[in-house]
């Protein structure tokens, strides 16, 4: 424990299927699901330490729209995930139930960065190591 009075230990994201979302991120990041309450709440931890990830199933969950559109559900955050091999990471995300976003920002080099959607529709960026 540090001397700081406040320490961020985790981020919680919502989705309509907690199990699918937890298994997606555990597989993508190589993390462990360290706790759960059945199928509505999951805790993932990086085996190397650091900030963890919690997944919470919400019955009324509405996925964000990417790219953002006025009047539609907005994304509130997204993950930036550094990878060693972009094609392998995209393939892994697809096998785990994610999808490639149909919109890729035209000012981004798709050979270096790719916008993906997790099973709950949250966008995440996969980008090559060193970018």
N, C-alpha and C positions, 0 to 999 in steps of 0.2 A: 504494500500500500504506500502511496506517495504522500508527501506533505500537503498536497493540494486538497482543498475542502470538497471538490467535486471532480469525479472521474467518469468519463463516458465508458461504459462497459459493453453496450450493445445497441443495435438498431432493430426495430421491429417493423416488419412489413406485413400487410394484409393481403388476403386473397380468398377466393371462394372455395379452394381445395387446399387445405393446409398441408396435407400429406404430399401431394404432387409438388407443391412449391418447395417444401423442405427437402424432398429428395432431389429436386432439380439443383438447388444451391449446394447441397452436400456433395453431389456428384461433380458439379462444375468446379467448385472450389477445392475439392478434396478434403472437406471438413467432415467432422463427425456430428451426428445428431446425438446430443448428450442428455437430453431430457424431452419428455412430451407428456401430454395428458390424454393420450388417445389419438384423435385425429384433428383436434382444433388448435393446439398450441404446441410448437416445437422450438427447441433451443439448439443452435448450432454453434460450435466453437472451433476456432482455428487451432489445430494441434500445436502450432508454434506460438500460441498466445495472441494477445491483442484483442481488439473489439470483436464481439460475437454478433450473431444474427439470430433474431427470434422471428418466427413465422406465426401469424395468428389468422385463423379461419374466421371469416365474417359472412353471415348469411346474406346481407344486403350489399356485398361488395360489388362495385362497378369498376371495371378496368379503365385505366386512362386511355385517352386517344393520342396516338402518335402519328404524325406531328400534331401538336396542340391545335385545337379549333375552338373558337369562341363559343361559349354556351355548352361545351362538352366537358366531361370529366377530365381534369388536368392531371398530369403527373406531378407528384410532389417531391420526387427525388429520383435519382437513377444511380446505378453503380458504374464505376469505371474499373474495368477488370483488365489488368495487364497480362498478356499471354506471350509465350515463346514462339508459337506457330499459330497464326491466325486461322488458316484453313482447318487445322485439327481442332481448335477451340470452337469454331463455328459448327463443325460436324458433331462434336461432343454436346454442345448446347441443343442441337437438333435432336440427337438421340435421347436426350434427357427430357424432351417434351417442350423445348423452347421453339421459337420460330425466328426467321430473319425478318426484320421490319421491312415492309414494302417500300417505305420512304427511307432513303439514305441521303443525308445532307450532301448536296452537290459540291460543297466546298471541302469535302473530306475525301481523302484518297482511300478507296475501298480496299486496296491491297494492304493498307496499314491499319484501318479501323472499320469496324462493322457494328451497326446498331442491331441488336437482337431484342426479342421480347421473351420474358420468362413465361411460364404457364399461366400466370395471372394477368399477363398483358403489360407488366412493368417493363419499360425500355431499359436496356443496359448496354454499355459500350464495351466491346472487346477491342483492345488495341495492342499492337506489337510492342514487345519489350523494348525499352529505350526511346520510345516516342514521347 
